[in-house]
Amino acid sequence: MTSTPATRVLLVDDHAAVREGLKALFALVPDVEIAAEAGSAAEALELLAEASFDLLLVDLVLKNGPDGVQLTKACRASYPSMTVLMLSGHEESLFAERAMAAGALGYVMKDEPFQVLLEAVHRVRDGKVWLSDEMREQLVPPTPRLAGTELQVRLAQQLRAGQRTTADLATATDVNGLQVEMALQALQERLGVSSRAGLFLWLDTGGEVVSA
């Protein structure tokens, strides 16, 4: 019986002690491997160019250069299939939406127990969004289904498939970025959500856009 390969993680955090602690914890997990580590966005991009990873686990705040949000944008632009999970000591309600708009699939606070981080890794690895229950309740509208244009239906399908950035969505649907932004903004307004993250979560929890 063939075992499933472990998820290869590139860990990016500017604190060596944090990296060492996380490596020790993940060493006890059979299906997740910290395959490499970096202390800055520049180091991370060098490693991404040299080796293959399944998941980027990145701190929001990085010294000496681009932060985690900027690294996420760069990573998703160059490696569209890369899954990104943001790890941060900064308040989720202030930064999670920015992280997800950049292309991250989840946002985990550093003060959460390791089991929560592990659950988040497993969830985003499977293409699902990870946010705290409180953040989900804040962002997700109760409407289960929404009628939309043909483009909005296609965009919703691509969002559910894991595409997150405007550039990714434009390429996948063969329209320009402005059309993508306008179509998604119209969906957000009709749903009554203030950000793209709310739209992501609505789709992730069963929301559906159907042809009008």
CYANA upper distance limits for C-alpha pairs under 8 A (distance plus 0.5 A):
  4 THR  CA     31 ASP  CA      8.20
  5 PRO  CA     31 ASP  CA      7.47
  6 ALA  CA     30 PRO  CA      7.38
  6 ALA  CA     31 ASP  CA      4.69
  6 ALA  CA     32 VAL  CA      5.42
  6 ALA  CA     33 GLU  CA      6.47
  7 THR  CA     31 ASP  CA      6.54
  7 THR  CA     32 VAL  CA      5.16
  7 THR  CA     33 GLU  CA      6.36
  7 THR  CA     53 PHE  CA      8.36
  7 THR  CA     54 ASP  CA      6.39
  7 THR  CA     55 LEU  CA      7.72
  7 THR  CA    125 ARG  CA      8.37
  8 ARG  CA     32 VAL  CA      6.89
  8 ARG  CA     33 GLU  CA      5.60
  8 ARG  CA     34 ILE  CA      6.63
  8 ARG  CA     35 ALA  CA      5.96
  8 ARG  CA     52 SER  CA      8.48
  8 ARG  CA     53 PHE  CA      5.59
  8 ARG  CA     54 ASP  CA      5.60
  8 ARG  CA     55 LEU  CA      6.88
  9 VAL  CA     32 VAL  CA      7.71
  9 VAL  CA     33 GLU  CA      6.41
  9 VAL  CA     34 ILE  CA      5.29
  9 VAL  CA     35 ALA  CA      5.98
  9 VAL  CA     36 ALA  CA      7.40
  9 VAL  CA     53 PHE  CA      6.37
  9 VAL  CA     54 ASP  CA      6.52
  9 VAL  CA     55 LEU  CA      5.33
  9 VAL  CA     56 LEU  CA      6.30
  9 VAL  CA     57 LEU  CA      7.20
 10 LEU  CA     34 ILE  CA      6.67
 10 LEU  CA     35 ALA  CA      6.50
 10 LEU  CA     36 ALA  CA      5.54
 10 LEU  CA     37 GLU  CA      6.06
 10 LEU  CA     38 ALA  CA      8.06
 10 LEU  CA     44 ALA  CA      8.18
 10 LEU  CA     53 PHE  CA      6.95
 10 LEU  CA     55 LEU  CA      6.84
 10 LEU  CA     56 LEU  CA      5.48
 10 LEU  CA     57 LEU  CA      6.60
 11 LEU  CA     19 ARG  CA      7.68
 11 LEU  CA     34 ILE  CA      7.14
 11 LEU  CA     36 ALA  CA      6.89
 11 LEU  CA     37 GLU  CA      5.13
 11 LEU  CA     38 ALA  CA      6.77
 11 LEU  CA     56 LEU  CA      6.77
 11 LEU  CA     57 LEU  CA      5.43
 11 LEU  CA     58 VAL  CA      6.52
 12 VAL  CA     19 ARG  CA      8.27
 12 VAL  CA     37 GLU  CA      6.26
 12 VAL  CA     38 ALA  CA      5.25
 12 VAL  CA     39 GLY  CA      6.21
 12 VAL  CA     40 SER  CA      7.10
 12 VAL  CA     41 ALA  CA      7.94
 12 VAL  CA     44 ALA  CA      7.20
 12 VAL  CA     56 LEU  CA      8.03
 12 VAL  CA     57 LEU  CA      6.65
 12 VAL  CA     58 VAL  CA      5.10
 12 VAL  CA     59 ASP  CA      6.65
 13 ASP  CA     18 VAL  CA      7.64
 13 ASP  CA     19 ARG  CA      6.94
 13 ASP  CA     37 GLU  CA      8.40
 13 ASP  CA     38 ALA  CA      6.97
 13 ASP  CA     39 GLY  CA      5.60
 13 ASP  CA     40 SER  CA      7.27
 13 ASP  CA     58 VAL  CA      6.71
 13 ASP  CA     59 ASP  CA      5.72
 13 ASP  CA     62 LEU  CA      7.19
 14 ASP  CA     38 ALA  CA      7.97
 14 ASP  CA     39 GLY  CA      4.70
 14 ASP  CA     40 SER  CA      6.48
 14 ASP  CA     59 ASP  CA      8.30
 14 ASP  CA     62 LEU  CA      6.17
 14 ASP  CA     63 LYS  CA      6.93
 15 HIS  CA     19 ARG  CA      7.05
 15 HIS  CA     39 GLY  CA      7.44
 16 ALA  CA     20 GLU  CA      6.65
 16 ALA  CA     39 GLY  CA      7.89
 17 ALA  CA     21 GLY  CA      6.62
 18 VAL  CA     22 LEU  CA      6.67
 19 ARG  CA     23 LYS  CA      6.54
 19 ARG  CA     37 GLU  CA      7.88
 20 GLU  CA     24 ALA  CA      6.71
 21 GLY  CA     25 LEU  CA      6.88
 22 LEU  CA     26 PHE  CA      6.54
 23 LYS  CA     27 ALA  CA      6.46
 23 LYS  CA     34 ILE  CA      6.74
 24 ALA  CA     28 LEU  CA      7.67
 25 LEU  CA     29 VAL  CA      7.88
 25 LEU  CA    114 PHE  CA      8.30
 26 PHE  CA     32 VAL  CA      7.04
 26 PHE  CA     33 GLU  CA      7.13
 26 PHE  CA     34 ILE  CA      7.45
 27 ALA  CA     32 VAL  CA      8.39
 27 ALA  CA     33 GLU  CA      7.41
 27 ALA  CA     34 ILE  CA      8.23
 29 VAL  CA     33 GLU  CA      8.18
 35 ALA  CA     53 PHE  CA      8.18
 36 ALA  CA     47 LEU  CA      8.34
 37 GLU  CA     44 ALA  CA      8.05
 38 ALA  CA     43 GLU  CA      5.98
 38 ALA  CA     44 ALA  CA      5.87
 39 GLY  CA     43 GLU  CA      7.12
 39 GLY  CA     44 ALA  CA      8.09
 39 GLY  CA     62 LEU  CA      8.20
 40 SER  CA     44 ALA  CA      6.78
 40 SER  CA     62 LEU  CA      6.59
 40 SER  CA     63 LYS  CA      7.30
 40 SER  CA     64 ASN  CA      7.43
 40 SER  CA     65 GLY  CA      7.61
 40 SER  CA     66 PRO  CA      8.36
 41 ALA  CA     45 LEU  CA      6.69
 41 ALA  CA     62 LEU  CA      7.79
 41 ALA  CA     65 GLY  CA      7.26
 41 ALA  CA     66 PRO  CA      6.45
 41 ALA  CA     67 ASP  CA      7.44
 41 ALA  CA     68 GLY  CA      7.84
 41 ALA  CA     71 LEU  CA      6.31
 42 ALA  CA     46 GLU  CA      6.88
 42 ALA  CA     65 GLY  CA      7.95
 42 ALA  CA     66 PRO  CA      8.39
 43 GLU  CA     47 LEU  CA      6.83
 44 ALA  CA     48 LEU  CA      6.64
 45 LEU  CA     49 ALA  CA      6.77
 45 LEU  CA     75 CYS  CA      7.95
 46 GLU  CA     50 GLU  CA      6.99
 47 LEU  CA     51 ALA  CA      6.58
 48 LEU  CA     52 SER  CA      7.07
 48 LEU  CA     53 PHE  CA      7.84
 53 PHE  CA     82 MET  CA      8.13
 54 ASP  CA     82 MET  CA      6.75
 54 ASP  CA     83 THR  CA      7.06
 54 ASP  CA    125 ARG  CA      8.26
 55 LEU  CA     82 MET  CA      6.63
 55 LEU  CA     83 THR  CA      5.33
 55 LEU  CA     84 VAL  CA      6.25
 55 LEU  CA     85 LEU  CA      7.90
 55 LEU  CA    125 ARG  CA      7.63
 56 LEU  CA     82 MET  CA      7.71
 56 LEU  CA     83 THR  CA      6.68
 56 LEU  CA     84 VAL  CA      5.21
 56 LEU  CA     85 LEU  CA      6.71
 57 LEU  CA     84 VAL  CA      6.59
 57 LEU  CA     85 LEU  CA      5.49
 57 LEU  CA     86 MET  CA      6.49
 57 LEU  CA     87 LEU  CA      7.27
 58 VAL  CA     68 GLY  CA      6.50
 58 VAL  CA     84 VAL  CA      7.94
 58 VAL  CA     85 LEU  CA      6.94
 58 VAL  CA     86 MET  CA      5.63
 58 VAL  CA     87 LEU  CA      6.24
 59 ASP  CA     67 ASP  CA      8.45
 59 ASP  CA     68 GLY  CA      6.17
 59 ASP  CA     86 MET  CA      6.39
 59 ASP  CA     87 LEU  CA      5.23
 59 ASP  CA     88 SER  CA      5.94
 60 LEU  CA     67 ASP  CA      6.58
 60 LEU  CA     68 GLY  CA      4.78
 60 LEU  CA     69 VAL  CA      6.91
 60 LEU  CA     86 MET  CA      6.79
 60 LEU  CA     87 LEU  CA      6.71
 60 LEU  CA     88 SER  CA      5.79
 60 LEU  CA     89 GLY  CA      8.49
 60 LEU  CA     90 HIS  CA      8.40
 61 VAL  CA     67 ASP  CA      5.71
 61 VAL  CA     68 GLY  CA      6.41
 61 VAL  CA     88 SER  CA      7.90
 62 LEU  CA     66 PRO  CA      7.28
 62 LEU  CA     67 ASP  CA      5.37
 62 LEU  CA     68 GLY  CA      6.97
 63 LYS  CA     67 ASP  CA      7.84
 66 PRO  CA     70 GLN  CA      6.14
 66 PRO  CA     71 LEU  CA      6.84
 67 ASP  CA     71 LEU  CA      6.66
 68 GLY  CA     72 THR  CA      6.50
 68 GLY  CA     86 MET  CA      7.86
 69 VAL  CA     73 LYS  CA      6.87
 69 VAL  CA     98 ARG  CA      7.79
 69 VAL  CA     99 ALA  CA      6.10
 69 VAL  CA    102 ALA  CA      6.66
 70 GLN  CA     74 ALA  CA      6.78
 70 GLN  CA    102 ALA  CA      8.08
 71 LEU  CA     75 CYS  CA      6.43
 72 THR  CA     76 ARG  CA      6.52
 72 THR  CA     84 VAL  CA      7.36
 72 THR  CA     99 ALA  CA      8.28
 72 THR  CA    102 ALA  CA      6.60
 72 THR  CA    103 GLY  CA      6.80
 72 THR  CA    104 ALA  CA      7.15
 73 LYS  CA     77 ALA  CA      6.58
 73 LYS  CA    102 ALA  CA      5.69
 73 LYS  CA    103 GLY  CA      6.87
 74 ALA  CA     78 SER  CA      6.79
 75 CYS  CA     79 TYR  CA      6.05
 75 CYS  CA     80 PRO  CA      7.88
 75 CYS  CA     82 MET  CA      7.80
 76 ARG  CA     80 PRO  CA      5.09
 76 ARG  CA     81 SER  CA      7.76
 76 ARG  CA     82 MET  CA      6.92
 76 ARG  CA    103 GLY  CA      6.98
 76 ARG  CA    165 THR  CA      8.25
 77 ALA  CA    167 ALA  CA      8.24
 77 ALA  CA    168 ASP  CA      8.35
 80 PRO  CA    163 GLN  CA      8.29
 80 PRO  CA    168 ASP  CA      7.58
 83 THR  CA    104 ALA  CA      7.48
 83 THR  CA    105 LEU  CA      7.34
 83 THR  CA    124 VAL  CA      7.49
 83 THR  CA    125 ARG  CA      7.31
 83 THR  CA    127 GLY  CA      8.36
 84 VAL  CA    103 GLY  CA      7.66
 84 VAL  CA    104 ALA  CA      5.17
 84 VAL  CA    105 LEU  CA      6.37
 84 VAL  CA    106 GLY  CA      7.75
 84 VAL  CA    124 VAL  CA      8.30
 85 LEU  CA    104 ALA  CA      6.12
 85 LEU  CA    105 LEU  CA      6.34
 85 LEU  CA    106 GLY  CA      5.47
 85 LEU  CA    107 TYR  CA      6.50
 85 LEU  CA    108 VAL  CA      8.13
 85 LEU  CA    120 ALA  CA      8.45
 85 LEU  CA    121 VAL  CA      7.73
 85 LEU  CA    124 VAL  CA      7.68
 86 MET  CA     99 ALA  CA      7.49
 86 MET  CA    104 ALA  CA      7.12
 86 MET  CA    106 GLY  CA      6.54
 86 MET  CA    107 TYR  CA      5.15
 86 MET  CA    108 VAL  CA      6.71
 87 LEU  CA    107 TYR  CA      6.43
 87 LEU  CA    108 VAL  CA      5.46
 87 LEU  CA    109 MET  CA      6.40
 87 LEU  CA    110 LYS  CA      6.69
 88 SER  CA    107 TYR  CA      7.94
 88 SER  CA    108 VAL  CA      6.82
 88 SER  CA    109 MET  CA      5.50
 88 SER  CA    110 LYS  CA      5.83
 89 GLY  CA    109 MET  CA      6.03
 89 GLY  CA    110 LYS  CA      5.58
 89 GLY  CA    111 ASP  CA      7.48
 90 HIS  CA     94 LEU  CA      8.25
 90 HIS  CA     95 PHE  CA      7.74
 90 HIS  CA    109 MET  CA      7.61
 91 GLU  CA     95 PHE  CA      7.02
 91 GLU  CA    109 MET  CA      7.99
 92 GLU  CA     96 ALA  CA      5.57
 92 GLU  CA    107 TYR  CA      7.65
 92 GLU  CA    108 VAL  CA      8.16
 92 GLU  CA    109 MET  CA      7.41
 92 GLU  CA    135 MET  CA      8.16
 93 SER  CA     97 GLU  CA      8.12
 93 SER  CA    135 MET  CA      7.35
 95 PHE  CA     99 ALA  CA      6.81
 96 ALA  CA    100 MET  CA      6.74
 96 ALA  CA    106 GLY  CA      8.14
 96 ALA  CA    107 TYR  CA      6.24
 96 ALA  CA    197 ALA  CA      8.49
 97 GLU  CA    101 ALA  CA      6.55
 97 GLU  CA    195 SER  CA      7.41
 97 GLU  CA    196 ARG  CA      7.78
 97 GLU  CA    197 ALA  CA      5.81
 98 ARG  CA    102 ALA  CA      6.77
 99 ALA  CA    103 GLY  CA      7.14
 99 ALA  CA    104 ALA  CA      6.05
 99 ALA  CA    106 GLY  CA      8.28
 99 ALA  CA    107 TYR  CA      7.78
100 MET  CA    104 ALA  CA      4.99
100 MET  CA    105 LEU  CA      6.48
100 MET  CA    106 GLY  CA      7.24
100 MET  CA    107 TYR  CA      8.40
100 MET  CA    164 ARG  CA      8.25
100 MET  CA    196 ARG  CA      8.23
100 MET  CA    197 ALA  CA      6.43
101 ALA  CA    164 ARG  CA      7.62
101 ALA  CA    165 THR  CA      7.32
101 ALA  CA    196 ARG  CA      6.72
101 ALA  CA    197 ALA  CA      7.02
102 ALA  CA    164 ARG  CA      8.12
102 ALA  CA    165 THR  CA      6.95
103 GLY  CA    163 GLN  CA      8.46
103 GLY  CA    164 ARG  CA      5.61
103 GLY  CA    165 THR  CA      6.11
104 ALA  CA    164 ARG  CA      8.32
105 LEU  CA    124 VAL  CA      6.45
105 LEU  CA    127 GLY  CA      8.12
105 LEU  CA    128 LYS  CA      7.50
105 LEU  CA    129 VAL  CA      5.55
105 LEU  CA    130 TRP  CA      6.93
106 GLY  CA    120 ALA  CA      7.75
106 GLY  CA    124 VAL  CA      7.25
106 GLY  CA    129 VAL  CA      6.01
106 GLY  CA    130 TRP  CA      4.83
106 GLY  CA    131 LEU  CA      6.28
107 TYR  CA    130 TRP  CA      6.94
107 TYR  CA    131 LEU  CA      6.26
108 VAL  CA    112 GLU  CA      7.88
108 VAL  CA    117 LEU  CA      7.07
108 VAL  CA    120 ALA  CA      7.89
108 VAL  CA    130 TRP  CA      8.30
108 VAL  CA    131 LEU  CA      7.37
108 VAL  CA    132 SER  CA      8.17
112 GLU  CA    116 VAL  CA      6.74
112 GLU  CA    117 LEU  CA      7.58
113 PRO  CA    117 LEU  CA      7.38
114 PHE  CA    118 LEU  CA      6.65
115 GLN  CA    119 GLU  CA      6.63
116 VAL  CA    120 ALA  CA      6.69
117 LEU  CA    121 VAL  CA      6.71
118 LEU  CA    122 HIS  CA      6.78
119 GLU  CA    123 ARG  CA      6.62
120 ALA  CA    124 VAL  CA      6.66
120 ALA  CA    130 TRP  CA      6.21
121 VAL  CA    125 ARG  CA      6.43
122 HIS  CA    126 ASP  CA      6.91
123 ARG  CA    127 GLY  CA      7.18
123 ARG  CA    128 LYS  CA      5.86
123 ARG  CA    129 VAL  CA      7.37
123 ARG  CA    130 TRP  CA      7.05
124 VAL  CA    128 LYS  CA      5.32
124 VAL  CA    129 VAL  CA      6.33
124 VAL  CA    130 TRP  CA      6.94
127 GLY  CA    161 ALA  CA      7.86
127 GLY  CA    162 GLY  CA      6.59
128 LYS  CA    162 GLY  CA      8.50
128 LYS  CA    204 ASP  CA      7.08
129 VAL  CA    200 PHE  CA      8.09
129 VAL  CA    201 LEU  CA      7.21
129 VAL  CA    204 ASP  CA      6.99
131 LEU  CA    135 MET  CA      6.67
131 LEU  CA    136 ARG  CA      6.84
132 SER  CA    136 ARG  CA      6.77
133 ASP  CA    137 GLU  CA      6.72
134 GLU  CA    138 GLN  CA      6.79
135 MET  CA    139 LEU  CA      6.68
136 ARG  CA    140 VAL  CA      6.21
136 ARG  CA    201 LEU  CA      7.53
139 LEU  CA    193 VAL  CA      7.18
139 LEU  CA    197 ALA  CA      7.92
139 LEU  CA    198 GLY  CA      5.20
139 LEU  CA    201 LEU  CA      7.75
139 LEU  CA    202 TRP  CA      8.47
140 VAL  CA    193 VAL  CA      8.04
140 VAL  CA    198 GLY  CA      6.07
140 VAL  CA    199 LEU  CA      7.97
140 VAL  CA    201 LEU  CA      6.54
140 VAL  CA    202 TRP  CA      5.71
141 PRO  CA    191 LEU  CA      7.09
141 PRO  CA    192 GLY  CA      7.68
141 PRO  CA    193 VAL  CA      7.59
141 PRO  CA    198 GLY  CA      8.33
141 PRO  CA    202 TRP  CA      7.15
143 THR  CA    191 LEU  CA      7.85
143 THR  CA    207 GLY  CA      7.66
144 PRO  CA    206 GLY  CA      7.31
144 PRO  CA    207 GLY  CA      5.27
144 PRO  CA    208 GLU  CA      6.90
145 ARG  CA    207 GLY  CA      6.13
145 ARG  CA    208 GLU  CA      5.27
145 ARG  CA    209 VAL  CA      6.37
145 ARG  CA    210 VAL  CA      7.65
146 LEU  CA    207 GLY  CA      8.36
146 LEU  CA    208 GLU  CA      6.76
146 LEU  CA    209 VAL  CA      5.36
146 LEU  CA    210 VAL  CA      6.66
147 ALA  CA    209 VAL  CA      6.11
147 ALA  CA    210 VAL  CA      5.35
147 ALA  CA    211 SER  CA      6.02
147 ALA  CA    212 ALA  CA      5.17
148 GLY  CA    152 GLN  CA      6.10
148 GLY  CA    153 VAL  CA      6.67
148 GLY  CA    187 LEU  CA      8.23
148 GLY  CA    209 VAL  CA      6.45
148 GLY  CA    210 VAL  CA      6.33
148 GLY  CA    211 SER  CA      5.81
148 GLY  CA    212 ALA  CA      5.68
149 THR  CA    153 VAL  CA      6.74
149 THR  CA    211 SER  CA      6.42
149 THR  CA    212 ALA  CA      6.67
150 GLU  CA    154 ARG  CA      6.84
150 GLU  CA    211 SER  CA      6.66
151 LEU  CA    155 LEU  CA      6.55
151 LEU  CA    173 THR  CA      8.23
151 LEU  CA    183 ALA  CA      7.78
152 GLN  CA    156 ALA  CA      6.55
152 GLN  CA    183 ALA  CA      6.49
152 GLN  CA    184 LEU  CA      7.49
152 GLN  CA    187 LEU  CA      8.09
152 GLN  CA    209 VAL  CA      7.66
153 VAL  CA    157 GLN  CA      6.85
153 VAL  CA    209 VAL  CA      5.90
153 VAL  CA    210 VAL  CA      6.44
153 VAL  CA    211 SER  CA      7.02
154 ARG  CA    158 GLN  CA      6.82
154 ARG  CA    173 THR  CA      7.36
155 LEU  CA    159 LEU  CA      6.59
155 LEU  CA    169 LEU  CA      7.24
155 LEU  CA    173 THR  CA      7.50
155 LEU  CA    180 VAL  CA      8.26
155 LEU  CA    184 LEU  CA      8.37
156 ALA  CA    160 ARG  CA      6.65
156 ALA  CA    203 LEU  CA      7.86
156 ALA  CA    208 GLU  CA      8.07
156 ALA  CA    209 VAL  CA      6.95
157 GLN  CA    161 ALA  CA      6.73
158 GLN  CA    162 GLY  CA      6.96
158 GLN  CA    163 GLN  CA      6.04
158 GLN  CA    169 LEU  CA      7.30
158 GLN  CA    172 ALA  CA      7.74
159 LEU  CA    163 GLN  CA      5.39
159 LEU  CA    164 ARG  CA      6.43
159 LEU  CA    169 LEU  CA      8.21
159 LEU  CA    200 PHE  CA      7.46
159 LEU  CA    203 LEU  CA      8.29
160 ARG  CA    200 PHE  CA      8.17
160 ARG  CA    203 LEU  CA      6.89
160 ARG  CA    204 ASP  CA      7.09
163 GLN  CA    168 ASP  CA      6.44
163 GLN  CA    169 LEU  CA      6.64
164 ARG  CA    168 ASP  CA      7.13
164 ARG  CA    169 LEU  CA      7.36
165 THR  CA    169 LEU  CA      6.74
166 THR  CA    170 ALA  CA      6.48
166 THR  CA    177 GLY  CA      6.40
166 THR  CA    180 VAL  CA      7.04
166 THR  CA    181 GLU  CA      7.49
167 ALA  CA    171 THR  CA      6.73
167 ALA  CA    177 GLY  CA      6.83
168 ASP  CA    172 ALA  CA      6.66
169 LEU  CA    173 THR  CA      6.57
169 LEU  CA    177 GLY  CA      8.40
169 LEU  CA    180 VAL  CA      7.52
170 ALA  CA    174 ASP  CA      6.12
170 ALA  CA    175 VAL  CA      5.61
170 ALA  CA    176 ASN  CA      5.91
170 ALA  CA    177 GLY  CA      5.94
170 ALA  CA    180 VAL  CA      6.74
171 THR  CA    175 VAL  CA      7.38
171 THR  CA    176 ASN  CA      8.37
175 VAL  CA    179 GLN  CA      7.03
175 VAL  CA    180 VAL  CA      7.61
176 ASN  CA    180 VAL  CA      7.06
177 GLY  CA    181 GLU  CA      6.72
178 LEU  CA    182 MET  CA      6.64
179 GLN  CA    183 ALA  CA      6.55
180 VAL  CA    184 LEU  CA      6.64
181 GLU  CA    185 GLN  CA      6.43
182 MET  CA    186 ALA  CA      6.67
183 ALA  CA    187 LEU  CA      6.97
184 LEU  CA    188 GLN  CA      6.69
184 LEU  CA    196 ARG  CA      8.37
185 GLN  CA    189 GLU  CA      6.68
186 ALA  CA    190 ARG  CA      6.77
187 LEU  CA    191 LEU  CA      6.62
187 LEU  CA    199 LEU  CA      8.43
188 GLN  CA    192 GLY  CA      6.41
188 GLN  CA    193 VAL  CA      5.75
188 GLN  CA    194 SER  CA      7.26
188 GLN  CA    195 SER  CA      7.55
188 GLN  CA    196 ARG  CA      7.71
188 GLN  CA    198 GLY  CA      8.39
188 GLN  CA    199 LEU  CA      6.89
189 GLU  CA    193 VAL  CA      6.90
189 GLU  CA    194 SER  CA      8.04
191 LEU  CA    199 LEU  CA      8.49
193 VAL  CA    198 GLY  CA      6.18
193 VAL  CA    199 LEU  CA      7.45
194 SER  CA    198 GLY  CA      7.52
195 SER  CA    199 LEU  CA      7.51
196 ARG  CA    200 PHE  CA      6.79
197 ALA  CA    201 LEU  CA      6.69
198 GLY  CA    202 TRP  CA      6.61
199 LEU  CA    203 LEU  CA      6.81
200 PHE  CA    204 ASP  CA      6.56
201 LEU  CA    205 THR  CA      6.55
202 TRP  CA    206 GLY  CA      7.07
202 TRP  CA    207 GLY  CA      5.59
203 LEU  CA    207 GLY  CA      4.85
203 LEU  CA    208 GLU  CA      6.69
